[in-house]
Amino acid sequence: MSGMRLGLDAGGTRTRAVLVDGVGEVLGRGTAAGANPAGSDPDAALATLATAVTAALATRDPATVTGCLIGLAGHRSLPDPAEFADRCRAALQLRCPVRVVPDVVPALAAGGVPDGTGTVLIAGTGSICVRLAGHRPRTQRGGLGWLLGDEGSGFWLGRGALRAAIEYPAGALAAAVRRECAADSPRELVRWAYAGPPRRLAALAPLVSAAALDGDPAAVALVETAAGELAALVRATAVCGEPLILAGSVAAGPGPIRERLLGGLADLAPRLPVIDAATAAARLVGVG
């Protein structure tokens, strides 16, 4: 496809937008807060998408964009994806077609799977594992959100870190959590936990990985359980011989959980992304 194309990777914590030219070379990038519409105001998600796109376009006219693909966490929660895509088109001031797809679609492409057939595990703020065929989701495990699932995710780790800090206050992980939350007592930690949106607990996940590397028992136990939960999602979804991509800050970011997944799933030959998902989304415009 000729002309400039937009790709967005809209997650629970961060949204990334990328503008590419007709041959897929990156022209601009933009970032914003999370834009997962599940359990939140869709209008707020639209405003966040617009912030990221405005930064990626810089001084360029949105009307000159020829195509846009949005990989969206929480896609399954949309009552009418086509209607949401129309709202995105208006909010982004675009004249071109806009397509909204599950975030696993560009995530698989980001792993260097051009035919769109394989399995992707995304573990970031939330967690989900999906097998796709021809860029279309076929089998899914997880993806139920913070209230009903998200095992092994950043949110899950953050919640576990808070509970450990309350139950085992003498540990190194507990001390790190208290510093991060500016809380000096279990009561203050509970107050902090309920004072904001649940997804912000994911910000505590890096503390778990850091404490686990230092040998904190509570953190090590959380890391091992998280890796086990994520591996179970993969085992229930992946097809041997097809590509398996690890994505998201927990599964693909440097740290003990990624290392456990790479080792524990070695028979399935897991791979890490080769480009970011927003760029992959932009290059998928017109595909499928």
N, C-alpha and C positions, 0 to 999 in steps of 0.2 A: 504494500500500500504506500502511495506517495503522500507527501505532506507531513506536517507535524502531528505526532500522536501523544496522548497523555496516558500514563499508567499510574494507578494508585494502589498502595498496599495499606489498607485501613485496619489496624489492629485495636486491641483493647487499651493499649498504653500509648501507642504512637501511630501517626499516619504519615506516610511518605508518598510524595508525588514526583514523577519523573516525566520530563518532556523529551522526546526523541525526534530525530529527523526521519526522512524517508527511508534511510538505510539502517536505522536503529541506533545511531550515535546519539549520546546524551547531550542535550542542549541546556537543560536546567533541572534543578532539584528544589524541592520544598518539603518542609516537615511541619507537623502540628501535633496536637495532643491526640489521644485515641478517639476513634470514630465508630466504635462498635455500637450499633443501634439497639442491641438487645438489652432490655431492662433500663433504657435511658430515653431521653427525648430525641426522636429522630431529627427534629429541627436543629438540635445542638450538633448532631453528627454531620448534618449537611453544612453547617457553618464551619465545622472543623475541616471538612473536605475542601471547602472553598479557600480557607486559609492556606492550606498546603499547595493548592493549585495556583493561587495568586503568586506565591513565592517562586514556584517552578516556572511560571510564565514570565516573571519579571515585567518587562515593558511590552511584551508581545500581546497582540489582540487575541482574546479567546476565540473570536470568530474564525481565526485562521487555522484552528486545530481541526484535523480531519477525522479523528476517531479517538475514543476514550474507553478504557476498560478499568473497572474498579474491582479489585479483589477485596472482599469485605468479610471480616470476622463477624459472626452473628447473622450471616446471610439467611440461615434457616429460620430466624425469628421474623423475617419480613413477611407480612401477610400478602403482599403483592410486589415481588421484585421488579416487575416492569414499571409499576407506578412509582416505585422508589427511584428507579433509573431516570424516569422523566423528571422527577423532582431534583435529582442530581444535575441533570442537564440545565435546568433553569437556574439552580443555585450557583453553578459554575459558569454561567453565562456562555454556554457552548451552543453552537448551531449544528454540530455533528452528532451522529448517533452515540449514545452512551450505553454501555453494557455493564451490568453488575453481576459478578459471579462469586462463588465461595472463595475465600482466601487461599484454599488449597490449590486452586487452579494455577495461579501464577507462582505459588510456592514450589510446585512440582517442576514447572518450567525453569525456575531459578536454579534447579539442580542439574540442568543440562539434559532434560528429557524432552526432545522436540516433538515426539509423537503424542505426548500427553497420556501415556500409559505407564502406570507404576503406582507406588504408594508413597504418601508423604505424611510424616508425623510433625505436627506443629505443636510445640510446647513453648509458649511465651507467657503472657498473662493467663491464658487458658490453655487447654490441651485438647487435641483432636487428632485422629488418625483416619485417613481416607485413602481408599484405592480408587484410582481413576482409570478410565479407558477412553482414549480419544478426547482428552481434556474434560470428560464428564464424570462426576462422582458416581461410583457404583456401590461401594461398601464403606460403611462408616462405623467407627467405634469412638466413644467419647463425644466431646463437643456439646455437653449438656449444660455448660455454664457453671458459675461459681456456686450456685445454690444446690445443684443436683449432681455435679461431677467435677470436671477439671482436675482430675487426679494427676499428681506429678507436675502441675503447672506452677508458674510464678505465684499466683494467688494461693495455691495449696501450700507451697513452701512458706510463704509469708504468714499464713494462718498457723502453720506448724511452728514457726519461729516464735510467734507471740505466745502460743500455748506453752512452749518449752521455757520461755522467759518467765512465765507465771509459775510453772510447776517446778522448775529447777533454776532458781534465781542466782545461784552461785556460779553458774557456768559462763564460759567465754561468750557463747552465743547470746545468753541472756543479757550480758553487759553491753554487747553491741546493739541489741534491740533497744535497750533502755536509752542508749545514747541517740540512736536514730529517731526514736519517738519522743525524745525529751521528756521521759517519764521515769520517775524514781521509785515507783511502787507498782505491785500488781494491779491495784485499783486504777492507777493512772494509765496503765497499759490497756486495760479494758475500756476505759473512757476514750482513749485514742482510737482503739479499734472500731468503735461504733460512731465516731464523730465525723466520718467521711464515707465516701462510696466504697463498697467492698473491694473493688478492683485495685484500690491503692495499696492493699496489703502486698501486692506483687512487688512493690518497691523494696520489700524486706528480703526478697529471695537471694540477692547477691551476698547478704550477710551469712546466709546458710552455707553457701559454697565456700566463702572465705574461712568460716569457722571450721568447716569440715576439713579443709586442707591443713588447718592447724591442729587437727585431731580432736576437736571438741566432740564428746560422745553423742550428745543430743543432735548436733548438726550432722554427724556421720550417719546416724540412724535415719534422719530425714532424707538425706541424699540417697541412701541405699533403697529406702522405700519408694521414693519418687522415681528412681531409675527403674525399679521393678514394675511400678504401675505403668510407666510409659512403654516399657518393653512388652508388657502384656497387651496393651492396645495394638502394638505392631504385630505381635504374634497372631492376634485374632483377625488381622486385616490383610497383611502382606501376602503376596504370592511369590514363592521361591522362583528365582530366575528373572523377575522383573525388577526394575530400579526401585530403590528405597532411599528417600531423601529425608534428612533430619533438618528441621527448620524451627525458627523461633529462638529467643534469647536463652531459654533453658536447655533445649535439646541441641542447638547448634552453636551456642556461645561457648567460649573456652571455660572449662571448669570440670569438676568431678562427675557431674551427671552426664555430660557429653562423653567423657571418657568411658564411663560404665556402659553407656548405650553402644558406643562403637565396639567395645569388647564383647558385651553380652549378646549383641546381634550380628557378630562377625560372619556367621553363616549366611546372612542375608545381604552381606556386602553394603552396609549403609554408606551413603555419601552425603557430603555437606554442600550447601549452595555454592554455585560458581559466580553468580551475580545476585544483586538484590532483587526482591520480589516486585518492587515497583517498576524497575527497568524491564523485568520479564513481562509484567502486565502490559507495558507500553508496546513491547515487541510482539505481544499476542493479539493486538488489535487487528481485527479482520480474520483471525484464525478461529475455526470452530463454529 
